[in-house]
Amino acid sequence: MQQSAKKANTGNRSRGSVVGQNGRLRVRGSRIVGRHGRPVMLRGMSLFWSQWIGKYYNRDVVNWLRDDWRCTLVRAAMAVEHGGYLENPRREKQKVIAVVDAAIAAGIYVVIDWHDHNAHQHTERAQEFFADMARRYARYPNVIYEPFNEPLQNHSWSRDIKPYHEAVIGSIRRHAPDSLIVCGTPAWSQRVDEAAKDPLKFDNIAYTLHFYATTHKQWLRDTARKALNSGVALMVTEFGTTEASGNGVIDYDETRKWWRFLDANYISWCNWSVADKVEASAALKPGANERGGWRAAALTASGQFVREEIRRKNATPNKAARAAAAPIRPGTTR
């Protein structure tokens, strides 16, 4: 697999690809910037729990998301519990490798997500996994590491979450000293303000913000604003247009408010999820082709809504490059 990733690196050298334009991402204050020093805004899709809907973890789907949806970011949500990595490490790791290699070849960014609600109970296994991923992909600017998807509400930042991150970040940094790492925060990655008060003492760290538009409204945007004002950078590695359950009604107006907030603050995002589960947040209808090629009839209402937003905002790579190069006045947030 190391060899396949090496061959795939040709996608990064393309001046037209988002990775070719922006290179390795870095945190500068409350922004994630490219090699040009300007904020980078990525929009894309998260795959579903790998052990349950792993059929979309393949090169054809990644290419379709890039070419048809115009995604600049994809997230491999590798399950840990419930039949995931803890029980089937080789199988689940291979799914991640397939997606990462495809994203490198496609010239887009990819998040390697340890999709776990109890990651601090699996620290050694996470260190093992991320050390392996960092050894494989340290040279590739495409790869972003997400060590803890969603800590639960009763998990303490200082007692449980921060020490876990410190241990896993150490394993990553031994092999990938410059890669972007996005760290989960308390209460299903909503309390970014708690992490901002006691940030991790590593370079190139951002913090995870998750929301579901029908449930999480202005109060969570206010919480995010507090964190940004504290000087930390955020990335929305998962959001839904629905209720927090992943089901219920789609709140179109609230989702648009979130998109305006994220755009104004250059916060990149992945939508949940590339799945054909009978669930309102799923982008695909049951039986959608496991190799991509989805037409409108194969998309759910949420899938069509999100695809339209990504295609509109990620119109062309050249347009994205021009936006990234636009000057920013000191003290403004766009």
Rosetta blueprint (number, residue, H / E / L):
1 M L
2 Q H
3 Q H
4 S H
5 A H
6 K H
7 K H
8 A H
9 N H
10 T H
11 G H
12 N H
13 R H
14 S L
15 R L
16 G L
17 S L
18 V H
19 V H
20 G H
21 Q H
22 N H
23 G L
24 R L
25 L L
26 R E
27 V E
28 R E
29 G L
30 S L
31 R E
32 I E
33 V E
34 G L
35 R L
36 H L
37 G L
38 R L
39 P E
40 V L
41 M L
42 L L
43 R E
44 G E
45 M E
46 S E
47 L E
48 F L
49 W L
50 S L
51 Q L
52 W L
53 I L
54 G H
55 K H
56 Y H
57 Y L
58 N L
59 R H
60 D H
61 V H
62 V H
63 N H
64 W H
65 L H
66 R H
67 D H
68 D L
69 W L
70 R L
71 C L
72 T L
73 L E
74 V E
75 R E
76 A E
77 A E
78 M E
79 A E
80 V L
81 E L
82 H L
83 G L
84 G L
85 Y L
86 L L
87 E L
88 N L
89 P H
90 R H
91 R H
92 E H
93 K H
94 Q H
95 K H
96 V H
97 I H
98 A H
99 V H
100 V H
101 D H
102 A H
103 A H
104 I H
105 A H
106 A H
107 G L
108 I L
109 Y E
110 V E
111 V E
112 I E
113 D E
114 W E
115 H E
116 D L
117 H L
118 N L
119 A H
120 H H
121 Q H
122 H L
123 T H
124 E H
125 R H
126 A H
127 Q H
128 E H
129 F H
130 F H
131 A H
132 D H
133 M H
134 A H
135 R H
136 R H
137 Y H
138 A L
139 R L
140 Y L
141 P L
142 N L
143 V E
144 I E
145 Y E
146 E E
147 P L
148 F L
149 N L
150 E L
151 P L
152 L L
153 Q L
154 N L
155 H L
156 S L
157 W H
158 S H
159 R H
160 D H
161 I H
162 K H
163 P H
164 Y H
165 H H
166 E H
167 A H
168 V H
169 I H
170 G H
171 S H
172 I H
173 R H
174 R L
175 H L
176 A L
177 P L
178 D L
179 S L
180 L L
181 I E
182 V E
183 C E
184 G L
185 T L
186 P H
187 A H
188 W H
189 S H
190 Q L
191 R L
192 V H
193 D H
194 E H
195 A H
196 A H
197 K H
198 D L
199 P L
200 L L
201 K L
202 F L
203 D L
204 N L
205 I E
206 A E
207 Y E
208 T E
209 L E
210 H E
211 F E
212 Y E
213 A L
214 T L
215 T L
216 H L
217 K L
218 Q H
219 W H
220 L H
221 R H
222 D H
223 T H
224 A H
225 R H
226 K H
227 A H
228 L H
229 N H
230 S L
231 G L
232 V L
233 A L
234 L E
235 M E
236 V E
237 T E
238 E E
239 F E
240 G E
241 T L
242 T L
243 E L
244 A L
245 S L
246 G L
247 N L
248 G L
249 V L
250 I L
251 D L
252 Y H
253 D H
254 E H
255 T H
256 R H
257 K H
258 W H
259 W H
260 R H
261 F H
262 L H
263 D H
264 A H
265 N L
266 Y L
267 I L
268 S L
269 W E
270 C E
271 N E
272 W E
273 S E
274 V E
275 A L
276 D L
277 K L
278 V L
279 E L
280 A L
281 S L
282 A L
283 A L
284 L E
285 K L
286 P L
287 G L
288 A L
289 N L
290 E L
291 R L
292 G L
293 G L
294 W L
295 R L
296 A H
297 A H
298 A H
299 L E
300 T L
301 A H
302 S H
303 G H
304 Q H
305 F H
306 V H
307 R H
308 E H
309 E H
310 I H
311 R H
312 R H
313 K H
314 N L
315 A L
316 T L
317 P H
318 N H
319 K H
320 A H
321 A H
322 R H
323 A H
324 A H
325 A H
326 A L
327 P L
328 I L
329 R L
330 P L
331 G L
332 T L
333 T L
334 R L
